[in-house]
């Protein structure tokens, strides 16, 4: 299996981890990898396998597609939410993300 090196993916992993208020150690533990390896992925220093990508994505509760591309693949019922989010400009969307994370935590 070929390994993947993607600096942007590492940055997205780190950003999601921080939004979810997870430590590197807790995410690494949930994903079954070492915290050192996770650090190297987040810094864009290490290649990672598709298996590691799937484990990290699952531990974060996001899709592999989102980690790799930054784009969300939507299910049919999510299209309405995406349409509303699209009404905001990119700066407003950045501010909206923490609010949506808090809303998700409140609901769950």
C-alpha positions, 0 to 999 in steps of 0.5 A: 500500500502506497503511503500518502504525504499531504501537508494540507491533510496534516493541517486539517487533521490538526485543525479538526483535533483542536476544534474538538478540543482533543489532545494529540495523545487522545487522538493518537490513542483513539486512532491506534497510532503513536502521538509522535507519528500523529505529530509528524503527520500534522507537521507534514513530515511523514507519509501515512497509509490509507489505513492510518488515514481511515483510523484518524478520520474515524477517531475525528468523526470526519470523512477521509475525503474531507481530510484529503481534500477539504471538501465535504461529501454530502448526503441528501439530507445534508444538502439543505445545511450546505446551502445555508452555509454557502450563504456566508462568505469564507471569513464568516464560515471560519467563524461559523465552524466553532459555533457548529462544533459547539452545537453538535456537542450540545445536541449529543 
